[in-house]
Amino acid sequence: MSFMRNNTIKSIFYVIATILLVLLPFYVGQYTVTTFIRIIYFGFLSLSMGFLIGQGGMVSLTQTAFFGLSGYIIGLFGVERGLIFPWPDLMAIGAVLILAFLFGIIAMRTHKIVFLMITLAFGQVCWAFAAQNTTILRGWSGIRGIRPFVIYGINFNEYQNFYWASLVLFFLSVFILWRITKSPFGLALNGIRENPKRMAAIGYPVYWIRVVAFLIAAVYAGLGGILAAYNTGIIMPTTIQLSRTIWVLLTVILGGASYFFGPIVGTAIAVWLDVLISGVTERYNLVIGVIFLLIVLFSPTGVIGIFDTLRKDKKFTITNIFSFKKRRYIQKHKRRW
Amino acid sequence: MEKPDQQHALTVKSVSKNFGGVRAMRSVSFDVPVGERRALIGPNGAGKTTLFNTIAGELVPNEGSISFFGIDITRSSVQKRANLGLGRTYQISQLFLDLSVEENLYLSGSGGATKAFKFLGSWKKNKVERDWAQEVADQVGLKEYKNSTVSELSHGLQRQLEVGMAIAMRPRLIMLDEPAAGLSPSERIILTDLIKKLPRDVTLILIEHDMEIVLDIADRITVMYHGSVIAEGTPAEIRSNLEVQKVYLGSSYV
C-alpha cells in the first residue's frame, strides 16, 4: 500500500527529527541551543494565536498579554516574594486563566473585525498598564533577576537542562493541542470557523465553545511566557508591545495559519532569519519583510502550503511518484494535511 | 392559563416584526398540528423568511408569542430551540464549506450542549454518531461524496446536504426555506423525493415557489401577502381561492 509506505516515511522523518532535537546540546554550542529555546517559547505563543486563527477563525491580538502576564507573575512571586517552584508557575497559569476568562466573556460576544479590534484594545490596555505601573510592575524597567529553579538536584540554570525541560513541555503541549483539534471539541471549533450561524442553528453553544477555546489558547501563551521569563531573566513592557504581537501574527501566516504545525514552522523560520540576517546587516527587518512578502505573495497558505501543493502535484512528489493509487487518492480526498 | 398543547407542533400567535418603519409581519397567527406537512407560499417580500427566522430564533418578534410543542419559545436562543428539536435549512446554503460531508453531518448529528465539550479522543472514534452521519448521507443521496470537501460539491448536492443537515439533527419540526432554489428540473425531482421520504411523524414547514413541489408535498397551504396571512387551507381550497389567485398563483393554476 503506497499510502502506508508514505506514512512510514513520515514517521521515520519525525523520529529522526525528534532524536536530533533531543541530542541537540551534544553537537551544537550554547548560542544555538538558546536560539532553540527561543523558538520553543515563541512557538508556544505562536501556537496560541495560530490555534485560534486556524481552528476557530478568531484573530486575537491579546495573546501576547497572556505571555507577558505569566512572566510578570513569575517575576513578582518568584523573585520579589521568593516563592519556590512550582507555586509561581501555577499562579501564573491561574492568573492567565482568570484574565482570559474575563476578556473572553466580553470578546466572544463579537466576531471578525470587531473581535480583532477588541482584542487589540485588551492587549494595549495590558501593555499600557505594565508600562505605567511603577509601584508593583516597576514600569519601563520591568522586573529583573528571574532565575530558573533547582529541583531534585537538577539545576535548570544550566542551559542544557533548561532546553530539555522546555522541549519535553513543548512536545507534551503540542501533542495535547493536536489531540484537541482532532476531538469533538476541535471539530465543533472548526464548524464555528466555517459558519457560526449554522452551528447555533444545529444546537451548539457557540459562545461557550469560543470562550473555552480562548482559555486553552491563553494557557499556551502563558506557558510560553513562563519559559521566556526564565530564559531571558527579565520581564518588561516591551515584551508585550504591539510589534511583538504583529511579529507573532506574521510567524503564524508565514508558516501557514490553516495548518496545525504552521505556527511552529513559521516561528522556527522567523527566529532563525532574525539570527542569521542580523549577523549580516543592520537592516535585517527590511530583508525579513521582503522574504515574508515573497512567501505570502506566492503561497497565501504559508511555507507548509508550498510543500502541501508540491505533495499534491504529480510532478514534484517524491514518495508517491510511482504510485497511481496514491495520486488518485489525493485528488479524490483533498485534505489539508 | 392554557394547558400545554401537545396537538400542535407549532403555534404562532399574532406575531409582528418591524424593521425600522417596514412592517415585515403584521399579526401573523397559525397552528401546525403534529405530523402535518405545511407549505408557506406568497410573493417575494411577503414575510415568509422573516417568519422562519422568527420561529428559528434568529429574529425576536416585536409582538406576539410562539410555542413549540406547548413550550413558549418566543425569547429562547437559537441554540435552545435547536436542542428542543427544531431543525431548519436556509434559502442560501449555510454549510461548513471547508469540512467534508461526513464532518458536516457529524456536527449536525451531535449538536447537544454536552457533546461539544469532549477534548480527548478523536471524533472519528464515536461510532454511533458516525453511523448516523453515514445513514443520513445515504438518505440524502450523498453516499459516495462522504469524504468530499463541501466546497467542491455542485450546487445541487449542496442543497441535498443542506436538507441532510436538518435531518441529521433528528428534529421534531423541520423547516425548509426554498430547498429547491436554483436547482435544475432533474435535481428538483431528487430533492422532492427526498423530502417526501421523510418520516411522517416529523412535522414539516416548507417555503417554496415551485407550485409543483408544493402541491406534491403539502397537506395544507398557508398563503402570505404583505406580511399577513391571507388564506389557509388544503391545496384544492387554495387553488380555488380568488384572492390567492389574484395575488399569486396566476391564471395557469385556476
Interface residues (C-beta under 8 A of the other chain):
Chain A: R179 I180 K182 S183 P184 F185 G186 L187 A188 N190 G191 R193 E194 N195 K197 R198 M199 A200 A201 I202 G203 Y204 P205 V206 I209 V212 K332 H333 K334
Chain B: A56 E58 S77 V78 Q79 A82 N83 G87 R88 Y90 Q94 L95 F96 L97 D98 L99 E103 Y106 L107 S108 S110 G111 G112 A113 K115 A116 F117 K118 F119 L120 G121 S122 W123 K124 N126 N147 S148 T149 E152 M165 A168 M169
